[in-house]
């Protein structure tokens, strides 16, 4: 399935780095909520970050387009 996602990487010093990825190929998500969070971690979290290896950070992903319309607008967050 193809997704388009918006990513915000927020670092503890206040810096925010955003990017939008278009037509990212990922497997279809499961229908159950808990495995769905695992799917997001396995396939979306891996697209976050900027290579910074020091300090705390928060990673936020929003699905802005998807082959499954019910996914559009879903958000995920990891970190702080």
PyMOL Python script that loads the backbone (N, CA, C, O; Angstrom):
from pymol import cmd

cmd.read_pdbstr("""\
ATOM      1  N   UNK A   1       0.849  -1.165   0.000  1.00  0.00           N
ATOM      2  CA  UNK A   1       0.000   0.000   0.000  1.00  0.00           C
ATOM      3  C   UNK A   1       0.898   1.233   0.000  1.00  0.00           C
ATOM      4  O   UNK A   1       1.962   1.250   0.620  1.00  0.00           O
ATOM      5  N   UNK A   2       0.446   2.257  -0.706  1.00  0.00           N
ATOM      6  CA  UNK A   2       1.192   3.511  -0.739  1.00  0.00           C
ATOM      7  C   UNK A   2       0.585   4.501   0.251  1.00  0.00           C
ATOM      8  O   UNK A   2      -0.634   4.635   0.357  1.00  0.00           O
ATOM      9  N   UNK A   3       1.470   5.192   0.972  1.00  0.00           N
ATOM     10  CA  UNK A   3       1.074   6.234   1.917  1.00  0.00           C
ATOM     11  C   UNK A   3       1.844   7.504   1.608  1.00  0.00           C
ATOM     12  O   UNK A   3       2.943   7.459   1.054  1.00  0.00           O
ATOM     13  N   UNK A   4       1.267   8.620   1.965  1.00  0.00           N
ATOM     14  CA  UNK A   4       2.000   9.876   2.055  1.00  0.00           C
ATOM     15  C   UNK A   4       1.903  10.300   3.507  1.00  0.00           C
ATOM     16  O   UNK A   4       0.822  10.269   4.095  1.00  0.00           O
ATOM     17  N   UNK A   5       3.028  10.695   4.091  1.00  0.00           N
ATOM     18  CA  UNK A   5       3.052  11.016   5.516  1.00  0.00           C
ATOM     19  C   UNK A   5       3.794  12.324   5.765  1.00  0.00           C
ATOM     20  O   UNK A   5       4.696  12.704   5.018  1.00  0.00           O
ATOM     21  N   UNK A   6       3.392  12.994   6.829  1.00  0.00           N
ATOM     22  CA  UNK A   6       4.094  14.178   7.318  1.00  0.00           C
ATOM     23  C   UNK A   6       4.773  13.777   8.615  1.00  0.00           C
ATOM     24  O   UNK A   6       4.145  13.184   9.492  1.00  0.00           O
ATOM     25  N   UNK A   7       6.051  14.098   8.739  1.00  0.00           N
ATOM     26  CA  UNK A   7       6.840  13.753   9.917  1.00  0.00           C
ATOM     27  C   UNK A   7       7.333  15.025  10.570  1.00  0.00           C
ATOM     28  O   UNK A   7       7.853  15.913   9.894  1.00  0.00           O
ATOM     29  N   UNK A   8       7.172  15.122  11.896  1.00  0.00           N
ATOM     30  CA  UNK A   8       7.771  16.197  12.678  1.00  0.00           C
ATOM     31  C   UNK A   8       8.711  15.545  13.691  1.00  0.00           C
ATOM     32  O   UNK A   8       8.294  14.729  14.513  1.00  0.00           O
ATOM     33  N   UNK A   9       9.983  15.922  13.612  1.00  0.00           N
ATOM     34  CA  UNK A   9      10.995  15.477  14.559  1.00  0.00           C
ATOM     35  C   UNK A   9      11.247  16.657  15.499  1.00  0.00           C
ATOM     36  O   UNK A   9      11.727  17.703  15.061  1.00  0.00           O
ATOM     37  N   UNK A  10      10.930  16.501  16.784  1.00  0.00           N
ATOM     38  CA  UNK A  10      11.036  17.591  17.749  1.00  0.00           C
ATOM     39  C   UNK A  10      12.114  17.222  18.763  1.00  0.00           C
ATOM     40  O   UNK A  10      12.037  16.190  19.429  1.00  0.00           O
ATOM     41  N   UNK A  11      13.115  18.085  18.863  1.00  0.00           N
ATOM     42  CA  UNK A  11      14.252  17.813  19.737  1.00  0.00           C
ATOM     43  C   UNK A  11      14.171  18.639  21.008  1.00  0.00           C
ATOM     44  O   UNK A  11      13.531  19.690  21.034  1.00  0.00           O
ATOM     45  N   UNK A  12      14.828  18.157  22.076  1.00  0.00           N
ATOM     46  CA  UNK A  12      14.719  18.774  23.388  1.00  0.00           C
ATOM     47  C   UNK A  12      15.221  20.212  23.413  1.00  0.00           C
ATOM     48  O   UNK A  12      14.844  20.967  24.309  1.00  0.00           O
ATOM     49  N   UNK A  13      16.046  20.611  22.475  1.00  0.00           N
ATOM     50  CA  UNK A  13      16.519  22.001  22.431  1.00  0.00           C
ATOM     51  C   UNK A  13      15.517  22.920  21.732  1.00  0.00           C
ATOM     52  O   UNK A  13      15.782  24.110  21.558  1.00  0.00           O
ATOM     53  N   UNK A  14      14.362  22.369  21.330  1.00  0.00           N
ATOM     54  CA  UNK A  14      13.316  23.159  20.707  1.00  0.00           C
ATOM     55  C   UNK A  14      13.316  23.107  19.187  1.00  0.00           C
ATOM     56  O   UNK A  14      12.368  23.573  18.557  1.00  0.00           O
ATOM     57  N   UNK A  15      14.347  22.556  18.596  1.00  0.00           N
ATOM     58  CA  UNK A  15      14.405  22.468  17.138  1.00  0.00           C
ATOM     59  C   UNK A  15      13.365  21.462  16.638  1.00  0.00           C
ATOM     60  O   UNK A  15      13.227  20.373  17.194  1.00  0.00           O
ATOM     61  N   UNK A  16      12.644  21.836  15.595  1.00  0.00           N
ATOM     62  CA  UNK A  16      11.695  20.945  14.936  1.00  0.00           C
ATOM     63  C   UNK A  16      12.088  20.831  13.476  1.00  0.00           C
ATOM     64  O   UNK A  16      12.264  21.838  12.790  1.00  0.00           O
ATOM     65  N   UNK A  17      12.223  19.611  13.009  1.00  0.00           N
ATOM     66  CA  UNK A  17      12.537  19.362  11.603  1.00  0.00           C
ATOM     67  C   UNK A  17      11.400  18.541  11.029  1.00  0.00           C
ATOM     68  O   UNK A  17      11.117  17.434  11.487  1.00  0.00           O
ATOM     69  N   UNK A  18      10.748  19.104  10.013  1.00  0.00           N
ATOM     70  CA  UNK A  18       9.591  18.455   9.397  1.00  0.00           C
ATOM     71  C   UNK A  18       9.942  18.007   7.985  1.00  0.00           C
ATOM     72  O   UNK A  18      10.781  18.604   7.311  1.00  0.00           O
ATOM     73  N   UNK A  19       9.280  16.948   7.561  1.00  0.00           N
ATOM     74  CA  UNK A  19       9.419  16.502   6.174  1.00  0.00           C
ATOM     75  C   UNK A  19       8.146  15.768   5.783  1.00  0.00           C
ATOM     76  O   UNK A  19       7.430  15.233   6.630  1.00  0.00           O
ATOM     77  N   UNK A  20       7.883  15.756   4.496  1.00  0.00           N
ATOM     78  CA  UNK A  20       6.741  15.028   3.949  1.00  0.00           C
ATOM     79  C   UNK A  20       7.278  13.987   2.977  1.00  0.00           C
ATOM     80  O   UNK A  20       8.083  14.298   2.100  1.00  0.00           O
ATOM     81  N   UNK A  21       6.832  12.768   3.139  1.00  0.00           N
ATOM     82  CA  UNK A  21       7.225  11.680   2.251  1.00  0.00           C
ATOM     83  C   UNK A  21       6.005  11.261   1.442  1.00  0.00           C
ATOM     84  O   UNK A  21       4.935  11.019   1.999  1.00  0.00           O
ATOM     85  N   UNK A  22       6.169  11.177   0.143  1.00  0.00           N
ATOM     86  CA  UNK A  22       5.084  10.841  -0.773  1.00  0.00           C
ATOM     87  C   UNK A  22       5.309   9.427  -1.318  1.00  0.00           C
ATOM     88  O   UNK A  22       6.434   9.049  -1.645  1.00  0.00           O
ATOM     89  N   UNK A  23       4.231   8.660  -1.409  1.00  0.00           N
ATOM     90  CA  UNK A  23       4.253   7.315  -2.000  1.00  0.00           C
ATOM     91  C   UNK A  23       5.263   6.382  -1.333  1.00  0.00           C
ATOM     92  O   UNK A  23       6.106   5.774  -1.993  1.00  0.00           O
ATOM     93  N   UNK A  24       5.154   6.287  -0.019  1.00  0.00           N
ATOM     94  CA  UNK A  24       5.950   5.334   0.759  1.00  0.00           C
ATOM     95  C   UNK A  24       5.246   3.984   0.685  1.00  0.00           C
ATOM     96  O   UNK A  24       4.056   3.884   0.982  1.00  0.00           O
ATOM     97  N   UNK A  25       5.968   2.963   0.296  1.00  0.00           N
ATOM     98  CA  UNK A  25       5.391   1.607   0.187  1.00  0.00           C
ATOM     99  C   UNK A  25       5.503   0.897   1.533  1.00  0.00           C
ATOM    100  O   UNK A  25       6.599   0.721   2.065  1.00  0.00           O
ATOM    101  N   UNK A  26       4.355   0.492   2.077  1.00  0.00           N
ATOM    102  CA  UNK A  26       4.315  -0.262   3.332  1.00  0.00           C
ATOM    103  C   UNK A  26       3.286  -1.375   3.190  1.00  0.00           C
ATOM    104  O   UNK A  26       2.389  -1.284   2.353  1.00  0.00           O
ATOM    105  N   UNK A  27       3.408  -2.430   4.005  1.00  0.00           N
ATOM    106  CA  UNK A  27       2.380  -3.476   3.984  1.00  0.00           C
ATOM    107  C   UNK A  27       1.064  -2.939   4.564  1.00  0.00           C
ATOM    108  O   UNK A  27       1.075  -1.988   5.347  1.00  0.00           O
ATOM    109  N   UNK A  28      -0.049  -3.536   4.188  1.00  0.00           N
ATOM    110  CA  UNK A  28      -1.343  -3.160   4.763  1.00  0.00           C
ATOM    111  C   UNK A  28      -1.303  -3.352   6.274  1.00  0.00           C
ATOM    112  O   UNK A  28      -0.708  -4.314   6.761  1.00  0.00           O
ATOM    113  N   UNK A  29      -1.938  -2.433   7.029  1.00  0.00           N
ATOM    114  CA  UNK A  29      -1.967  -2.594   8.485  1.00  0.00           C
ATOM    115  C   UNK A  29      -2.990  -3.645   8.906  1.00  0.00           C
ATOM    116  O   UNK A  29      -3.941  -3.919   8.174  1.00  0.00           O
ATOM    117  N   UNK A  30      -2.796  -4.228  10.077  1.00  0.00           N
ATOM    118  CA  UNK A  30      -3.807  -5.142  10.614  1.00  0.00           C
ATOM    119  C   UNK A  30      -5.030  -4.338  11.051  1.00  0.00           C
ATOM    120  O   UNK A  30      -4.975  -3.111  11.135  1.00  0.00           O
ATOM    121  N   UNK A  31      -6.108  -5.019  11.324  1.00  0.00           N
ATOM    122  CA  UNK A  31      -7.337  -4.329  11.721  1.00  0.00           C
ATOM    123  C   UNK A  31      -7.453  -4.144  13.233  1.00  0.00           C
ATOM    124  O   UNK A  31      -8.198  -3.271  13.678  1.00  0.00           O
ATOM    125  N   UNK A  32      -6.751  -4.925  14.027  1.00  0.00           N
ATOM    126  CA  UNK A  32      -6.831  -4.816  15.480  1.00  0.00           C
ATOM    127  C   UNK A  32      -5.979  -3.640  15.959  1.00  0.00           C
ATOM    128  O   UNK A  32      -4.894  -3.414  15.423  1.00  0.00           O
ATOM    129  N   UNK A  33      -6.456  -2.878  16.971  1.00  0.00           N
ATOM    130  CA  UNK A  33      -5.742  -1.678  17.412  1.00  0.00           C
ATOM    131  C   UNK A  33      -4.312  -1.924  17.901  1.00  0.00           C
ATOM    132  O   UNK A  33      -3.396  -1.218  17.481  1.00  0.00           O
ATOM    133  N   UNK A  34      -4.105  -2.902  18.772  1.00  0.00           N
ATOM    134  CA  UNK A  34      -2.751  -3.086  19.310  1.00  0.00           C
ATOM    135  C   UNK A  34      -1.758  -3.506  18.234  1.00  0.00           C
ATOM    136  O   UNK A  34      -0.692  -2.898  18.139  1.00  0.00           O
ATOM    137  N   UNK A  35      -2.056  -4.518  17.417  1.00  0.00           N
ATOM    138  CA  UNK A  35      -1.125  -4.843  16.340  1.00  0.00           C
ATOM    139  C   UNK A  35      -0.952  -3.677  15.361  1.00  0.00           C
ATOM    140  O   UNK A  35       0.097  -3.550  14.729  1.00  0.00           O
ATOM    141  N   UNK A  36      -1.987  -2.818  15.232  1.00  0.00           N
ATOM    142  CA  UNK A  36      -1.882  -1.656  14.350  1.00  0.00           C
ATOM    143  C   UNK A  36      -0.789  -0.718  14.853  1.00  0.00           C
ATOM    144  O   UNK A  36      -0.024  -0.178  14.054  1.00  0.00           O
ATOM    145  N   UNK A  37      -0.707  -0.517  16.168  1.00  0.00           N
ATOM    146  CA  UNK A  37       0.362   0.318  16.737  1.00  0.00           C
ATOM    147  C   UNK A  37       1.723  -0.320  16.471  1.00  0.00           C
ATOM    148  O   UNK A  37       2.694   0.383  16.193  1.00  0.00           O
ATOM    149  N   UNK A  38       1.797  -1.645  16.555  1.00  0.00           N
ATOM    150  CA  UNK A  38       3.048  -2.340  16.245  1.00  0.00           C
ATOM    151  C   UNK A  38       3.411  -2.141  14.772  1.00  0.00           C
ATOM    152  O   UNK A  38       4.579  -1.935  14.443  1.00  0.00           O
ATOM    153  N   UNK A  39       2.411  -2.201  13.884  1.00  0.00           N
ATOM    154  CA  UNK A  39       2.628  -1.968  12.456  1.00  0.00           C
ATOM    155  C   UNK A  39       3.198  -0.574  12.233  1.00  0.00           C
ATOM    156  O   UNK A  39       4.162  -0.403  11.486  1.00  0.00           O
ATOM    157  N   UNK A  40       2.598   0.423  12.884  1.00  0.00           N
ATOM    158  CA  UNK A  40       3.060   1.803  12.734  1.00  0.00           C
ATOM    159  C   UNK A  40       4.504   1.935  13.213  1.00  0.00           C
ATOM    160  O   UNK A  40       5.318   2.597  12.568  1.00  0.00           O
ATOM    161  N   UNK A  41       4.817   1.308  14.338  1.00  0.00           N
ATOM    162  CA  UNK A  41       6.192   1.372  14.844  1.00  0.00           C
ATOM    163  C   UNK A  41       7.153   0.703  13.851  1.00  0.00           C
ATOM    164  O   UNK A  41       8.210   1.251  13.540  1.00  0.00           O
ATOM    165  N   UNK A  42       6.783  -0.462  13.367  1.00  0.00           N
ATOM    166  CA  UNK A  42       7.661  -1.209  12.465  1.00  0.00           C
ATOM    167  C   UNK A  42       7.870  -0.517  11.117  1.00  0.00           C
ATOM    168  O   UNK A  42       8.951  -0.613  10.536  1.00  0.00           O
ATOM    169  N   UNK A  43       6.841   0.182  10.612  1.00  0.00           N
ATOM    170  CA  UNK A  43       6.917   0.687   9.239  1.00  0.00           C
ATOM    171  C   UNK A  43       6.930   2.206   9.107  1.00  0.00           C
ATOM    172  O   UNK A  43       7.337   2.722   8.067  1.00  0.00           O
ATOM    173  N   UNK A  44       6.494   2.932  10.131  1.00  0.00           N
ATOM    174  CA  UNK A  44       6.490   4.392  10.053  1.00  0.00           C
ATOM    175  C   UNK A  44       7.568   5.023  10.934  1.00  0.00           C
ATOM    176  O   UNK A  44       8.236   5.968  10.517  1.00  0.00           O
ATOM    177  N   UNK A  45       7.735   4.506  12.139  1.00  0.00           N
ATOM    178  CA  UNK A  45       8.763   5.053  13.031  1.00  0.00           C
ATOM    179  C   UNK A  45      10.140   4.996  12.375  1.00  0.00           C
ATOM    180  O   UNK A  45      10.962   5.891  12.572  1.00  0.00           O
ATOM    181  N   UNK A  46      10.389   3.961  11.607  1.00  0.00           N
ATOM    182  CA  UNK A  46      11.695   3.810  10.953  1.00  0.00           C
ATOM    183  C   UNK A  46      11.986   4.933   9.964  1.00  0.00           C
ATOM    184  O   UNK A  46      13.132   5.107   9.547  1.00  0.00           O
ATOM    185  N   UNK A  47      10.959   5.701   9.581  1.00  0.00           N
ATOM    186  CA  UNK A  47      11.133   6.805   8.632  1.00  0.00           C
ATOM    187  C   UNK A  47      11.397   8.141   9.327  1.00  0.00           C
ATOM    188  O   UNK A  47      11.677   9.139   8.663  1.00  0.00           O
ATOM    189  N   UNK A  48      11.310   8.166  10.661  1.00  0.00           N
ATOM    190  CA  UNK A  48      11.511   9.399  11.404  1.00  0.00           C
ATOM    191  C   UNK A  48      12.994   9.609  11.702  1.00  0.00           C
ATOM    192  O   UNK A  48      13.837   8.767  11.395  1.00  0.00           O
ATOM    193  N   UNK A  49      13.278  10.749  12.303  1.00  0.00           N
ATOM    194  CA  UNK A  49      14.640  11.058  12.736  1.00  0.00           C
ATOM    195  C   UNK A  49      15.433  11.776  11.663  1.00  0.00           C
ATOM    196  O   UNK A  49      15.072  11.795  10.486  1.00  0.00           O
ATOM    197  N   UNK A  50      16.533  12.369  12.120  1.00  0.00           N
ATOM    198  CA  UNK A  50      17.398  13.132  11.228  1.00  0.00           C
ATOM    199  C   UNK A  50      18.859  12.732  11.376  1.00  0.00           C
ATOM    200  O   UNK A  50      19.747  13.367  10.806  1.00  0.00           O
ATOM    201  N   UNK A  51      19.100  11.688  12.136  1.00  0.00           N
ATOM    202  CA  UNK A  51      20.469  11.249  12.347  1.00  0.00           C
ATOM    203  C   UNK A  51      21.091  11.759  13.641  1.00  0.00           C
ATOM    204  O   UNK A  51      22.212  11.379  13.981  1.00  0.00           O
ATOM    205  N   UNK A  52      20.379  12.611  14.360  1.00  0.00           N
ATOM    206  CA  UNK A  52      20.898  13.093  15.653  1.00  0.00           C
ATOM    207  C   UNK A  52      20.940  11.924  16.625  1.00  0.00           C
ATOM    208  O   UNK A  52      19.984  11.155  16.731  1.00  0.00           O
ATOM    209  N   UNK A  53      22.040  11.799  17.321  1.00  0.00           N
ATOM    210  CA  UNK A  53      22.195  10.676  18.245  1.00  0.00           C
ATOM    211  C   UNK A  53      22.286  11.116  19.697  1.00  0.00           C
ATOM    212  O   UNK A  53      22.472  10.275  20.577  1.00  0.00           O
ATOM    213  N   UNK A  54      22.162  12.406  19.974  1.00  0.00           N
ATOM    214  CA  UNK A  54      22.258  12.883  21.358  1.00  0.00           C
ATOM    215  C   UNK A  54      20.965  13.612  21.746  1.00  0.00           C
ATOM    216  O   UNK A  54      20.310  14.235  20.910  1.00  0.00           O
ATOM    217  N   UNK A  55      20.623  13.519  23.013  1.00  0.00           N
ATOM    218  CA  UNK A  55      19.443  14.212  23.526  1.00  0.00           C
ATOM    219  C   UNK A  55      18.145  13.460  23.275  1.00  0.00           C
ATOM    220  O   UNK A  55      18.090  12.475  22.540  1.00  0.00           O
ATOM    221  N   UNK A  56      17.103  13.974  23.923  1.00  0.00           N
ATOM    222  CA  UNK A  56      15.777  13.385  23.777  1.00  0.00           C
ATOM    223  C   UNK A  56      15.067  13.987  22.578  1.00  0.00           C
ATOM    224  O   UNK A  56      15.382  15.092  22.136  1.00  0.00           O
ATOM    225  N   UNK A  57      14.104  13.241  22.062  1.00  0.00           N
ATOM    226  CA  UNK A  57      13.349  13.718  20.905  1.00  0.00           C
ATOM    227  C   UNK A  57      11.959  13.095  20.906  1.00  0.00           C
ATOM    228  O   UNK A  57      11.718  12.055  21.520  1.00  0.00           O
ATOM    229  N   UNK A  58      11.064  13.760  20.205  1.00  0.00           N
ATOM    230  CA  UNK A  58       9.730  13.233  19.952  1.00  0.00           C
ATOM    231  C   UNK A  58       9.541  13.126  18.453  1.00  0.00           C
ATOM    232  O   UNK A  58       9.996  13.982  17.694  1.00  0.00           O
ATOM    233  N   UNK A  59       8.872  12.080  18.038  1.00  0.00           N
ATOM    234  CA  UNK A  59       8.664  11.829  16.615  1.00  0.00           C
ATOM    235  C   UNK A  59       7.169  11.692  16.372  1.00  0.00           C
ATOM    236  O   UNK A  59       6.492  10.893  17.020  1.00  0.00           O
ATOM    237  N   UNK A  60       6.661  12.483  15.428  1.00  0.00           N
ATOM    238  CA  UNK A  60       5.228  12.550  15.165  1.00  0.00           C
ATOM    239  C   UNK A  60       4.984  12.294  13.685  1.00  0.00           C
ATOM    240  O   UNK A  60       5.613  12.909  12.825  1.00  0.00           O
ATOM    241  N   UNK A  61       4.069  11.383  13.401  1.00  0.00           N
ATOM    242  CA  UNK A  61       3.745  11.027  12.024  1.00  0.00           C
ATOM    243  C   UNK A  61       2.244  11.184  11.819  1.00  0.00           C
ATOM    244  O   UNK A  61       1.443  10.727  12.635  1.00  0.00           O
ATOM    245  N   UNK A  62       1.877  11.832  10.727  1.00  0.00           N
ATOM    246  CA  UNK A  62       0.473  11.928  10.324  1.00  0.00           C
ATOM    247  C   UNK A  62       0.335  11.369   8.918  1.00  0.00           C
ATOM    248  O   UNK A  62       1.092  11.739   8.021  1.00  0.00           O
ATOM    249  N   UNK A  63      -0.628  10.480   8.725  1.00  0.00           N
ATOM    250  CA  UNK A  63      -0.902   9.950   7.390  1.00  0.00           C
ATOM    251  C   UNK A  63      -1.761  10.979   6.661  1.00  0.00           C
ATOM    252  O   UNK A  63      -2.854  11.316   7.117  1.00  0.00           O
ATOM    253  N   UNK A  64      -1.264  11.480   5.524  1.00  0.00           N
ATOM    254  CA  UNK A  64      -1.992  12.511   4.787  1.00  0.00           C
ATOM    255  C   UNK A  64      -2.641  11.972   3.510  1.00  0.00           C
ATOM    256  O   UNK A  64      -3.500  12.635   2.929  1.00  0.00           O
ATOM    257  N   UNK A  65      -2.244  10.791   3.073  1.00  0.00           N
ATOM    258  CA  UNK A  65      -2.887  10.123   1.936  1.00  0.00           C
ATOM    259  C   UNK A  65      -2.603   8.633   2.072  1.00  0.00           C
ATOM    260  O   UNK A  65      -1.528   8.234   2.519  1.00  0.00           O
ATOM    261  N   UNK A  66      -3.584   7.810   1.680  1.00  0.00           N
ATOM    262  CA  UNK A  66      -3.409   6.360   1.828  1.00  0.00           C
ATOM    263  C   UNK A  66      -4.345   5.622   0.896  1.00  0.00           C
ATOM    264  O   UNK A  66      -5.398   6.127   0.507  1.00  0.00           O
ATOM    265  N   UNK A  67      -3.933   4.413   0.547  1.00  0.00           N
ATOM    266  CA  UNK A  67      -4.779   3.537  -0.246  1.00  0.00           C
ATOM    267  C   UNK A  67      -6.048   3.138   0.494  1.00  0.00           C
ATOM    268  O   UNK A  67      -7.056   2.811  -0.131  1.00  0.00           O
ATOM    269  N   UNK A  68      -6.003   3.162   1.815  1.00  0.00           N
ATOM    270  CA  UNK A  68      -7.169   2.902   2.661  1.00  0.00           C
ATOM    271  C   UNK A  68      -7.609   4.245   3.236  1.00  0.00           C
ATOM    272  O   UNK A  68      -6.938   4.770   4.125  1.00  0.00           O
ATOM    273  N   UNK A  69      -8.709   4.816   2.762  1.00  0.00           N
ATOM    274  CA  UNK A  69      -9.139   6.142   3.221  1.00  0.00           C
ATOM    275  C   UNK A  69      -9.282   6.270   4.735  1.00  0.00           C
ATOM    276  O   UNK A  69      -9.110   7.363   5.273  1.00  0.00           O
ATOM    277  N   UNK A  70      -9.593   5.176   5.434  1.00  0.00           N
ATOM    278  CA  UNK A  70      -9.763   5.244   6.888  1.00  0.00           C
ATOM    279  C   UNK A  70      -8.453   5.586   7.607  1.00  0.00           C
ATOM    280  O   UNK A  70      -8.481   5.999   8.766  1.00  0.00           O
ATOM    281  N   UNK A  71      -7.319   5.422   6.945  1.00  0.00           N
ATOM    282  CA  UNK A  71      -6.038   5.741   7.572  1.00  0.00           C
ATOM    283  C   UNK A  71      -5.702   7.230   7.508  1.00  0.00           C
ATOM    284  O   UNK A  71      -4.900   7.716   8.305  1.00  0.00           O
ATOM    285  N   UNK A  72      -6.299   7.951   6.578  1.00  0.00           N
ATOM    286  CA  UNK A  72      -5.983   9.368   6.401  1.00  0.00           C
ATOM    287  C   UNK A  72      -6.360  10.136   7.671  1.00  0.00           C
ATOM    288  O   UNK A  72      -7.477  10.029   8.179  1.00  0.00           O
ATOM    289  N   UNK A  73      -5.408  10.900   8.157  1.00  0.00           N
ATOM    290  CA  UNK A  73      -5.615  11.675   9.379  1.00  0.00           C
ATOM    291  C   UNK A  73      -5.139  10.987  10.639  1.00  0.00           C
ATOM    292  O   UNK A  73      -5.052  11.625  11.687  1.00  0.00           O
ATOM    293  N   UNK A  74      -4.826   9.701  10.569  1.00  0.00           N
ATOM    294  CA  UNK A  74      -4.316   9.005  11.761  1.00  0.00           C
ATOM    295  C   UNK A  74      -2.952   9.543  12.121  1.00  0.00           C
ATOM    296  O   UNK A  74      -2.147   9.858  11.244  1.00  0.00           O
ATOM    297  N   UNK A  75      -2.694   9.648  13.405  1.00  0.00           N
ATOM    298  CA  UNK A  75      -1.413  10.161  13.886  1.00  0.00           C
ATOM    299  C   UNK A  75      -0.788   9.165  14.852  1.00  0.00           C
ATOM    300  O   UNK A  75      -1.470   8.368  15.496  1.00  0.00           O
ATOM    301  N   UNK A  76       0.530   9.243  14.926  1.00  0.00           N
ATOM    302  CA  UNK A  76       1.317   8.370  15.797  1.00  0.00           C
ATOM    303  C   UNK A  76       2.412   9.214  16.416  1.00  0.00           C
ATOM    304  O   UNK A  76       2.886  10.168  15.799  1.00  0.00           O
ATOM    305  N   UNK A  77       2.816   8.872  17.626  1.00  0.00           N
ATOM    306  CA  UNK A  77       3.907   9.597  18.267  1.00  0.00           C
ATOM    307  C   UNK A  77       4.746   8.652  19.104  1.00  0.00           C
ATOM    308  O   UNK A  77       4.255   7.690  19.695  1.00  0.00           O
ATOM    309  N   UNK A  78       6.030   8.964  19.129  1.00  0.00           N
ATOM    310  CA  UNK A  78       7.006   8.188  19.899  1.00  0.00           C
ATOM    311  C   UNK A  78       7.980   9.161  20.539  1.00  0.00           C
ATOM    312  O   UNK A  78       8.201  10.255  20.019  1.00  0.00           O
ATOM    313  N   UNK A  79       8.551   8.778  21.642  1.00  0.00           N
ATOM    314  CA  UNK A  79       9.559   9.602  22.305  1.00  0.00           C
ATOM    315  C   UNK A  79       8.951  10.506  23.367  1.00  0.00           C
ATOM    316  O   UNK A  79       7.969  10.150  24.018  1.00  0.00           O
ATOM    317  N   UNK A  80       9.554  11.691  23.533  1.00  0.00           N
ATOM    318  CA  UNK A  80       9.119  12.604  24.605  1.00  0.00           C
ATOM    319  C   UNK A  80       7.739  13.173  24.367  1.00  0.00           C
ATOM    320  O   UNK A  80       7.244  13.953  25.181  1.00  0.00           O
TER     321      UNK A  80
END
""", "prot")
cmd.dss("prot")
cmd.show_as("cartoon", "prot")
cmd.util.cbc("prot")
cmd.orient("prot")
